[in-house]
């Protein structure tokens, strides 16, 4: 039995014949309204039984799940006590880039020293599921999942005030998931969701005569993001050449897009890169005035470069002419 707003018992198996399962309140009164199911085991010789009961949480209240053999009258019981303590966690997922350090917040609503209690961080989608365990004032990491070796820590000072937040360093893509913080002695737990993936974003601009080529590039995403171009009206533009490829570490994606546009007074262009799961996005806007300025700069720069080329050609011609005349005079003197 586990303490949650809804109770779920699924670990009592191997009965024959089908047992009786009942829920009792703290007064020993049988509770009704539970959804109880019994089914044959894998070998079809024994029964497994499970029951789900919705209850109202009330501090100090307790509930007992009792499973009894109908012939021998032998029984097993598991008591669940509601303490009234609540763990406070973020209501929204945390979003961090690969390689960063993140703290997963999880703190008791009321101040209580947790240093001598068992505190447990786990991910139920992993085997082993344990991310970090602390017991009797010490970290017990023998059962820790190897993916998190040397990357987790709890704050001693924080635990003294009821804060069991977990700090995770060198974040990897595989760290994305739902984390469970749990205090067994207090029968309280909560969940923190972590998303990993998005990072660097750059914008580059090329000007080529009357036409302008815009290039937008963003790196370090997972999964592959969505990149679109928008005009000043917010309309999605077509005709862009967009490419996505794996990063150097083959864990993240880089995406780049090039769009040729015609300069128009007052028109602006927006490059939007969006994470498809979290809907987080990066937006870069290129104002029309900037494009016009770049166009003027381009013309001036082109004239300047042409001037340098002409000057270089003229200098080379003069030098060649000088060398030719020198050789001719030397020939006359020798004769």
C-alpha positions, 0 to 999 in steps of 0.5 A: 500500500502506498500513500497517495490521494488514491490508495492502490494495493497490487502487491498481494499475490499467490492466494488460493482460493480467492481471498477476501480483501477489505478496507478498515478505518482507524476505528476498525469499521469496514469501508465501502466503495472500494474497487476490488479485483481478483484474477488468476495468476500466470500459472492459473493455480493461484489468485492475485487481488487488488483494491483501490479506495478513494479517501479524504485526507485528514491529518491523523487518520489511518486506513488498513488494508486486510487480506484474509484466507477464507478457509484458514482465516489467516490474514495480512494487513498493511496500515497507511497513516495520513500525517497531514504533511505536504511536499511542495514542488513546481506545478510546471515542468522544469526546462534546462539545456544539456550540460547544465546543473539543475535543482529539482525543488521538493520541500515540506510545507512546514519546517521539519528536520529531515536529516535523520529520516529516510528521503528517497528520489526515484524515477519509476521508469528506470531499473533500478529506479533509485536516483538518490537515497539518504538514510540515518544521516548518510547517503546510501547510493549502493542501489543508485542507478548508474546513470546518475553516479557522481551527479546527485547531491542533497543539501545538509542545510536544506534537510535541516529545514525540511528541504529535500531538493535534489541537485543534478549536475552535467544534465544529459538528454536521458535525464528527462522524465518524472522524478518522485521525492518520497519520505516513507516515515511521513507517508508523503510524496510528490513529483517533479517533471524535467525536460532537457534539450534546448540551448544556443540560438544564433542569427546571421544575415547576408546581403546580396545586391537588391536581394537579402538572404537571411539565415537562422541557426539554432543548436542543442535541441532535443527532439528536433525543433520546428523552425519557421519564418514569419513576415510582419503580419505573422504569416508563415513564409514558404520557400525557405531551405531548412536543414536539421542534423545531429550534433557532435555528440549525436544527442542533440539536433542543430537546425538552420534555415536560409530565406531569400527575401525582397526588401520592402519598406516597413516589412520585418522578418521573424525566425521562430524555433519551437520545442515541440513538446514544451512549446518553449520557443526562441524568436529573432526579429529582423526589422525592415529598417535594419535591412534597408541600412544593410542594403546601403552598407552593402552598396557602399562596401561593394564600391569600396571593394571595387575601388581597391581592386582598381587601385591594385590593378593600376599599381600592378600596371605601373610596376610592370611598366617600370620593370619593363623600362628598366630592363630596356635601359640596361640593355642599351648600356650593355651594348 
